[in-house]
């Protein structure tokens, strides 16, 4: 039995391997060059950064400056022939602080996800070389976010590898605190790609329609978390949380008075009304009563608001991060006591948690 090849065969195999390698190399002419590239970008559409990268033989080194500061933190990572980019953001001691997991969409644009090691979740980042010639996006590669979504529902799609036959994707969606994930290689059929889970039978169609991707799947198994919808490339801001849009208030006057009453805790209230329920005014104030909670966080992320036609307010919201329940009112007689409707609400959600009630009205 032969255990090797002769020199002629070896030369032929090496030549073939080199040709295949060249055919599959991306269009990044500078990947193998020891050239410094400077990118400017943002994380989650808000946190600006300036990144300089030197790429050589698949390895990446450089530095990053956040928020136009002066301190540059070291970056160390790697890239691959499909344009994938992995970077570790390290502190002065060499400890990894955060990770950039992205892909070169073209020669001058990087997209992907940024995550801190001490926190859960990922944020979209985008970075490009300033004043670089404008280039078309590849039809599939990069980060995509679902649009026309509700404030508490989101979905992000990341396509990092594209070949003639298919693309590798990572898909994650959430509703409240419930999340759902899928990943794998979807196979191309014309302007579509199809992925099917061989174990569960779940099937997702990715339909390319110019500048958007439309996903179609059976979302009944998602426990309220949806993959289906239209996705656009890059960072797209999620809808702003607003108690009028959420259906808690019916007019701007109530919303304006309530914002003034609770101040910075307005967002805490809004974040607790994914689902809005009509409740009973047990105090006989003639108040409209709305209670709310978040999917997967019932008993933890909840709120109650009472308001009369005269714009008298009584309201409470759970703040599990600080293990307290915050209570507000603009009725002087109730600044140091809660109406019975809210007392009963506090007893229900506080049965097992024993959160302290803070009387926040000054």
C-alpha positions in Angstrom: 0.0 0.0 0.0 1.3 3.4 -1.0 1.7 5.9 1.9 2.7 9.0 -0.1 3.0 10.6 -3.5 5.9 11.3 -5.8 7.4 14.7 -6.5 5.4 15.3 -9.7 2.2 14.4 -7.9 3.1 16.6 -5.0 3.9 19.6 -7.3 0.5 19.0 -9.1 -1.4 18.9 -5.8 0.3 22.0 -4.5 -0.5 23.9 -7.7 -4.2 22.9 -7.6 -4.4 23.9 -3.9 -3.0 27.3 -4.6 -5.4 27.8 -7.5 -8.4 26.9 -5.3 -7.1 29.2 -2.5 -6.8 32.1 -4.9 -10.3 31.5 -6.3 -11.8 31.6 -2.8 -9.9 34.5 -1.4 -12.1 37.5 -0.8 -11.7 40.8 -2.6 -9.7 42.4 0.2 -6.5 43.2 -1.5 -4.8 44.3 1.7 -5.5 41.2 3.8 -2.0 39.9 3.5 -0.3 43.3 3.7 1.2 44.9 6.8 -0.9 48.0 6.3 -2.6 50.1 9.0 -6.3 50.7 8.4 -8.3 53.3 10.4 -12.0 52.8 11.0 -14.6 55.0 12.6 -17.8 53.6 13.9 -20.5 53.3 16.6 -21.7 50.7 19.0 -25.5 50.4 19.3 -25.7 53.6 17.2 -24.6 55.7 20.1 -21.1 54.9 21.4 -18.5 56.3 19.0 -15.1 54.7 18.6 -12.0 55.0 16.4 -10.2 51.8 15.6 -6.8 51.2 13.9 -6.0 47.7 12.6 -3.0 46.1 11.1 -3.6 42.8 9.2 -0.9 40.4 8.4 -1.1 36.7 7.6 -4.5 36.3 9.2 -3.5 38.0 12.5 -4.8 41.4 13.5 -3.3 43.9 15.9 -4.1 47.6 16.7 -5.9 49.8 19.1 -9.3 51.4 19.9 -10.3 54.8 21.4 -13.9 55.2 22.7 -16.0 58.4 22.8 -13.2 60.6 21.3 -11.1 60.0 24.5 -7.3 59.9 24.7 -6.7 56.4 26.0 -6.1 53.8 23.3 -6.8 50.2 24.4 -5.0 47.4 22.6 -6.9 45.1 20.1 -5.7 41.6 19.3 -7.4 39.2 17.0 -7.6 37.4 13.7 -9.3 37.4 10.3 -10.1 34.6 7.8 -10.5 34.1 4.1 -14.3 34.7 4.2 -13.8 38.2 5.6 -14.6 37.2 9.2 -13.0 39.3 11.9 -12.6 38.5 15.6 -11.1 41.1 18.0 -10.4 41.2 21.7 -10.5 44.6 23.3 -8.0 44.4 26.2 -7.1 46.7 29.1 -3.6 47.8 30.1 -2.9 44.5 31.9 -3.9 42.4 28.9 -7.2 41.3 30.4 -10.0 40.9 27.8 -12.7 43.6 28.4 -14.9 43.1 25.3 -15.1 41.2 22.0 -15.8 42.3 18.5 -17.2 39.5 16.4 -17.8 40.8 12.8 -17.2 40.5 9.1 -15.9 42.7 6.3 -19.0 43.6 4.3 -16.6 45.1 1.7 -13.1 46.6 1.7 -14.1 49.6 3.9 -17.0 48.4 6.0 -17.2 46.1 9.1 -20.3 45.0 10.8 -20.9 42.6 13.7 -21.6 42.3 17.4 -19.8 43.8 20.4 -20.2 42.2 23.8 -18.7 42.8 27.2 -17.5 39.8 29.1 -19.0 41.0 32.4 -22.5 41.6 30.9 -25.1 39.6 29.0 -26.3 40.4 25.6 -24.8 41.8 22.3 -24.9 45.1 20.6 -24.5 45.9 16.9 -21.4 47.7 15.8 -20.6 49.3 12.5 -17.3 50.8 11.4 -16.0 52.2 8.1 -12.9 53.8 6.7 -13.6 57.6 6.5 -13.6 59.0 2.9 -13.1 55.6 1.3 -14.7 55.2 -2.1 -18.3 54.1 -1.7 -18.8 50.4 -2.4 -21.9 48.3 -2.8 -22.9 45.9 -0.1 -22.7 42.2 -0.8 -26.3 41.0 -1.1 -26.2 38.8 2.0 -23.2 39.4 4.2 -23.4 41.5 7.4 -25.7 42.3 10.2 -29.5 42.7 9.6 -32.1 43.9 12.0 -35.9 43.4 11.8 -37.9 46.6 11.2 -41.5 47.5 12.0 -41.3 45.7 15.3 -42.9 46.4 18.6 -40.9 48.1 21.4 -40.4 44.9 23.4 -39.8 42.6 20.4 -36.6 42.5 18.4 -34.7 40.2 16.0 -31.1 40.4 14.7 -29.6 38.3 11.9 -25.8 37.9 11.3 -24.5 36.4 8.1 -20.8 35.9 8.3 -19.9 33.5 5.5 -21.3 33.4 1.9 -20.4 30.8 -0.8 -21.9 30.0 -4.1 -24.1 27.3 -2.5 -25.2 29.0 0.7 -24.6 31.2 3.7 -23.8 30.7 7.4 -26.2 32.7 9.6 -26.8 33.3 13.3 -30.4 34.5 14.2 -31.6 35.7 17.6 -34.9 37.2 18.6 -36.5 38.2 21.8 -39.8 39.3 23.4 -39.5 40.7 26.9 -36.8 38.5 28.4 -37.6 35.4 26.4 -35.2 34.7 23.6 -35.0 32.3 20.7 -32.0 31.3 18.5 -31.2 29.5 15.3 -28.0 29.1 13.4 -26.6 27.0 10.5 -26.0 27.0 6.8 -28.9 28.1 4.5 -28.8 26.8 1.0 -29.3 29.1 -2.0 -32.2 28.7 -4.4 -32.2 31.7 -6.8 -32.9 34.8 -4.7 -33.8 32.7 -1.7 -31.9 30.7 1.0 -33.5 27.9 3.0 -32.5 26.3 6.3 -34.0 23.4 8.0 -33.3 21.9 11.4 -32.9 18.2 10.8 -33.9 17.4 14.4 -36.9 19.6 14.9 -38.0 20.2 11.4 -38.0 24.0 11.8 -37.6 25.7 8.4 -36.7 29.3 7.7 -36.8 30.9 4.3 -34.5 34.0 3.6 -35.9 35.9 0.7 -33.7 38.6 -0.9 -35.6 41.5 -2.4 -33.2 44.2 -3.4 -32.0 46.0 -0.2 -33.9 43.9 2.3 -34.3 40.3 3.5 -37.6 38.8 4.4 -37.7 35.9 6.7 -40.6 33.4 6.7 -41.1 30.6 9.2 -43.5 29.0 11.6 -43.3 31.1 14.7 -45.8 29.0 16.7 -43.0 27.2 18.6 -41.4 30.4 19.7 -43.4 31.1 22.9 -44.3 34.5 21.6 -40.8 35.2 20.1 -41.0 35.8 16.4 -38.4 35.4 13.6 -40.6 36.3 10.6 -40.5 39.8 9.2 -38.5 42.3 7.1 -34.8 42.9 7.9 -32.6 45.8 6.8 -28.8 45.9 6.9 -26.8 47.5 9.7 -27.9 49.1 12.9 -31.6 50.1 13.1 -32.8 51.9 16.2 -35.5 50.1 18.2 -38.9 51.9 18.7 -38.8 54.3 21.6 -40.8 53.3 24.7 -43.7 55.7 25.1 -46.7 55.1 27.4 -49.1 56.6 24.8 -47.8 54.2 22.1 -48.0 51.4 24.6 -51.6 52.0 25.2 -51.4 53.1 28.9 -52.4 56.7 28.3 -54.9 58.0 25.7 -53.7 61.6 25.4 -50.5 63.6 25.5 -51.6 65.7 28.5 -51.7 62.7 30.8 -48.3 61.6 29.5 -46.8 65.0 30.0 -48.0 65.3 33.6 -46.8 61.8 34.4 -43.3 62.4 32.9 -42.9 65.5 35.2 -44.1 63.5 38.2 -41.8 60.5 37.9 -38.8 62.1 36.1 -36.1 59.7 35.1 -38.2 56.7 36.3 -40.5 57.3 33.3 -38.4 54.8 31.4 -38.7 52.3 34.2 -42.5 52.5 34.1 -42.5 52.2 30.3 -40.2 49.2 30.4 -42.8 47.4 32.5 -45.8 47.7 30.2 -45.2 45.2 27.4 -48.6 43.8 28.3 -51.3 46.3 29.5 -54.3 45.2 31.6 -57.3 47.1 32.7 -57.8 46.8 36.5 -60.4 47.9 39.1 -60.3 51.1 41.2 -60.9 49.7 44.6 -60.6 53.1 46.3 -63.6 54.7 44.4 -61.5 57.6 43.1 -63.1 57.3 39.6 -59.6 56.5 38.3 -58.5 54.6 35.3 -56.2 51.8 36.4 -53.7 50.2 34.2 -51.3 47.4 35.3 -48.4 46.1 33.2 -45.8 43.3 33.0 -43.1 42.0 30.8 -43.1 38.5 29.2 -41.0 36.2 31.4 -40.8 38.8 34.2 -44.2 38.7 35.8 -43.8 39.5 39.5 -40.5 41.2 38.9 -40.9 43.8 36.1 -44.4 45.1 36.7 -46.1 48.5 37.2 -49.4 50.1 38.1 -50.8 53.5 37.2 -54.0 55.2 38.5 -55.2 58.5 37.0 -58.4 60.4 37.4 -59.9 62.8 34.8 -58.5 65.7 37.0 -55.0 64.3 36.4 -54.5 62.9 39.9 -51.9 60.2 39.8 -51.0 57.2 42.0 -48.4 54.9 40.6 -45.9 52.3 41.6 -43.2 50.3 39.7 -41.0 47.4 40.7 -37.2 48.0 40.4 -35.8 44.5 40.9 -32.2 45.7 40.2 -32.3 47.7 43.4 -34.8 45.4 45.2 -37.3 48.2 45.7 -40.8 49.3 44.7 -41.0 53.0 43.8 -44.3 54.8 44.6 -45.3 58.2 43.2 -48.3 60.5 43.6 -49.3 64.1 43.0 -52.0 64.0 45.6 -50.7 65.6 48.9 -52.8 63.4 51.2 -51.2 60.2 49.7 -47.6 61.2 49.6 -46.8 59.1 52.7 -49.4 56.4 52.2 -50.7 54.3 49.3 -54.3 53.8 48.2 -55.8 50.4 48.7 -55.6 49.5 45.0 -51.8 49.9 45.0 -51.4 48.3 48.4 -53.1 45.1 47.1 -50.9 45.2 43.9 -47.8 45.6 46.1 -48.8 42.6 48.2 -49.4 40.5 45.2 -46.1 41.0 43.4 -44.1 41.4 46.7 -45.3 38.1 48.2 -42.0 36.3 47.8 -39.6 39.1 47.1 -39.9 41.4 50.2 -38.9 44.5 48.2 -38.8 47.7 50.2 -41.4 50.4 49.2 -39.9 53.8 48.5 -42.1 56.9 48.7 -40.5 59.0 46.0 -42.7 62.0 45.8 -40.9 65.1 47.2 
